[in-house]
């Protein structure tokens, strides 16, 4: 169609995930602000790269299929795509059937390292990370992921493997000894102990319902509340959080 551009693009977050899609636009790709039709509410791309331009939509679709298949975008955690383009629609695999090769991992590592060392790119990535971490939706999803048994088991295995290395173990022990002698560390340690002290929380909802809670984290997740805000209410730093009142009593 005259006056229409067909292209495949890659939109991405600075120091975050990316999205590969196909677009038919009435304006040239380099000025088209479109970032993608993704459904992931956490994903917030700020940059876009035009991968290829085509004379027809069919050619663009074939290119999109090839790129989606190569990167397994529907199962690759580095992409926000929830499905993979197929000739007759979208397909879902539900598992990572094509793991990245060593060369691909090394290329991604080199690219991110170079971007992080560039002062301008580094500042952009820090701003994007702060913006993402301020999102309540991202915090809740991140917390749920960290509480999964699979995540805990994976982190435990990685820690054991690191500590089996004698050089790493010696360096960490020396750092811990040096750090534990500082006054600032002792103060943070004491504050952390006080914060992690076991409490019985008595929470009152806006409707007047009362709950006695020991696991504040799980309760806040179930009721979509901010755990830190509830802690501040319980300690007297805030009056309420979304209408909820809270008290705490040491166990």
C-alpha positions in Angstrom: 0.0 0.0 0.0 1.4 3.4 -0.9 2.5 5.5 2.0 2.8 2.6 4.4 5.9 1.1 5.9 6.3 -2.5 7.1 9.0 -3.3 9.6 10.2 -5.5 12.5 11.3 -3.8 15.6 12.9 -4.4 19.0 11.6 -2.1 21.9 13.3 -2.4 25.2 13.9 -1.1 28.7 17.3 0.3 29.6 18.9 -2.5 31.5 15.7 -4.5 31.3 13.6 -6.7 29.1 12.8 -6.3 25.4 9.9 -6.9 23.0 10.1 -8.0 19.3 7.2 -7.1 17.1 6.0 -6.3 13.6 4.4 -3.0 12.6 2.7 -1.5 9.5 2.9 2.3 9.9 1.8 5.3 7.9 4.9 7.2 9.0 8.6 6.2 8.6 9.8 3.7 11.2 12.5 6.1 12.5 9.8 8.5 13.6 7.1 6.0 14.6 6.6 6.2 18.4 4.9 2.8 18.6 6.5 0.5 21.2 4.4 -2.7 20.9 1.2 -4.4 21.7 2.4 -6.1 24.8 0.1 -7.0 27.7 2.7 -7.1 30.5 1.8 -4.1 32.7 5.3 -4.1 34.3 7.1 -3.8 31.0 7.9 -0.2 30.2 10.1 0.2 27.1 11.9 3.5 26.5 14.0 2.7 23.4 13.3 1.1 20.0 15.5 -0.3 17.3 14.2 -1.0 13.7 15.6 -4.4 12.8 14.4 -4.6 9.2 12.1 -2.9 6.7 10.0 -4.7 4.0 7.9 -3.9 1.0 5.0 -6.0 2.2 3.4 -7.1 5.4 3.8 -10.8 4.4 7.6 -10.4 4.3 7.6 -8.6 7.7 5.5 -11.5 9.2 8.0 -14.1 7.9 10.9 -12.1 9.5 9.0 -11.8 12.8 8.4 -15.6 12.8 12.1 -16.3 12.3 13.2 -13.9 15.0 10.6 -15.1 17.5 11.6 -18.7 16.9 15.3 -18.0 17.1 15.0 -16.2 20.5 12.0 -18.3 21.8 10.4 -15.1 22.9 7.4 -16.7 24.5 9.5 -18.6 27.0 12.7 -16.5 27.2 12.6 -14.4 30.4 14.6 -11.6 28.7 11.6 -10.8 26.5 8.1 -9.4 27.4 6.5 -11.3 24.5 3.9 -13.7 25.8 3.5 -15.5 22.5 5.4 -16.4 19.4 4.3 -15.3 16.0 3.3 -18.3 13.7 2.2 -18.3 10.1 -1.5 -18.7 11.1 -1.4 -16.8 14.4 0.5 -17.0 17.7 1.9 -20.1 19.4 2.8 -20.7 23.1 5.4 -23.2 24.2 5.2 -22.9 28.0 8.9 -23.9 28.3 12.3 -22.8 27.1 13.0 -25.4 24.3 15.9 -23.5 22.7 18.3 -22.3 25.4 20.7 -19.6 24.4 24.2 -20.7 23.1 27.4 -19.7 24.8 28.0 -17.2 22.0 24.6 -15.6 22.5 25.1 -15.3 26.3 28.6 -13.8 25.7 27.2 -11.3 23.2 24.5 -10.2 25.5 27.0 -9.9 28.4 29.4 -7.8 26.3 26.5 -5.5 25.1 25.2 -4.8 28.6 28.7 -4.4 30.1 29.5 -1.8 27.4 26.3 0.1 28.0 26.8 0.1 31.8 30.3 1.5 31.4 29.0 4.4 29.3 28.2 7.3 31.7 25.2 8.5 29.7 23.7 5.0 29.1 24.4 4.2 32.8 22.4 7.2 34.0 19.5 6.2 31.7 19.5 2.6 33.0 19.6 3.8 36.6 16.6 6.1 36.0 14.7 3.2 34.3 15.5 0.9 37.2 14.3 3.4 39.8 11.1 4.0 37.9 10.4 0.3 37.6 11.2 -0.4 41.3 8.8 2.4 42.3 5.9 0.5 40.7 3.8 -1.3 43.3 2.8 -3.9 40.7 6.4 -4.7 40.0 7.2 -4.9 43.7 4.4 -7.4 44.4 5.3 -9.5 41.4 9.0 -9.4 42.4 8.2 -10.4 46.0 6.0 -13.3 44.9 8.8 -14.6 42.6 11.4 -14.4 45.4 9.1 -16.4 47.7 8.7 -19.3 45.3 10.3 -22.6 46.3 12.0 -22.8 42.9 13.7 -19.4 43.3 14.9 -20.1 46.9 16.3 -23.5 45.9 18.1 -21.9 42.9 19.6 -19.2 45.1 20.7 -21.7 47.7 22.4 -23.9 45.1 24.2 -20.8 43.6 25.4 -19.7 47.1 26.7 -23.2 47.9 28.6 -23.4 44.6 30.2 -20.0 45.3 31.3 -20.8 48.8 32.9 -24.1 47.7 35.5 -22.0 45.9 38.3 -21.4 48.5 39.4 -18.1 47.0 35.9 -16.7 47.1 35.4 -18.0 50.6 38.6 -16.4 51.9 37.8 -13.1 50.3 34.3 -13.0 51.8 35.4 -13.9 55.3 38.0 -11.1 55.2 35.4 -8.6 54.0 33.0 -9.7 56.7 35.6 -9.4 59.5 36.6 -5.9 58.2 33.0 -4.8 57.9 31.8 -6.0 61.3 34.3 -3.8 63.0 32.8 -0.5 61.7 30.3 1.4 63.8 28.0 2.0 60.8 27.7 -1.8 60.3 27.0 -2.4 64.0 24.2 0.2 63.8 22.7 -1.3 60.7 22.9 -4.7 62.2 21.1 -3.5 65.4 18.4 -1.8 63.3 17.9 -4.9 61.3 17.6 -7.1 64.3 14.9 -4.7 65.7 13.1 -4.7 62.4 13.1 -8.4 62.1 12.0 -9.0 65.6 8.8 -11.2 65.8 5.6 -9.3 66.4 1.9 -10.0 66.5 0.2 -7.5 64.3 -3.4 -6.5 64.9 -4.8 -5.0 61.8 -8.2 -3.3 61.4 -9.7 -2.9 57.9 -11.6 0.2 56.6 -14.8 -1.9 57.2 -13.9 -2.5 60.9 -12.8 -6.1 60.5 -9.9 -7.1 62.9 -7.1 -9.6 62.0 -4.4 -11.0 64.2 -1.3 -11.6 62.0 2.1 -13.0 62.6 3.2 -13.2 58.9 2.7 -9.6 57.9 4.3 -10.2 54.5 1.8 -12.9 53.4 -1.1 -10.9 54.8 -0.1 -7.8 52.8 0.3 -9.8 49.6 -3.1 -11.4 50.0 -4.8 -8.0 50.6 -2.7 -6.0 48.2 -1.2 -3.8 50.8 2.3 -2.3 51.1 4.1 -4.1 53.8 6.5 -1.3 54.6 3.6 1.2 54.9 1.8 -1.2 57.3 4.9 -1.5 59.4 5.1 2.3 59.6 1.5 2.5 60.7 2.1 -0.1 63.4 5.2 1.8 64.7 3.3 5.1 64.8 5.1 6.7 61.9 1.8 6.8 59.9 -1.8 7.1 60.9 -3.2 4.6 58.3 -2.5 3.0 55.0 -5.5 2.8 52.5 -7.8 3.1 55.6 -6.1 0.2 57.4 -5.0 0.6 61.1 -2.3 -1.5 62.6 -0.8 -2.2 66.1 2.1 -4.5 66.9 3.0 -6.5 70.0 6.2 -8.3 70.7 6.0 -12.1 70.9 
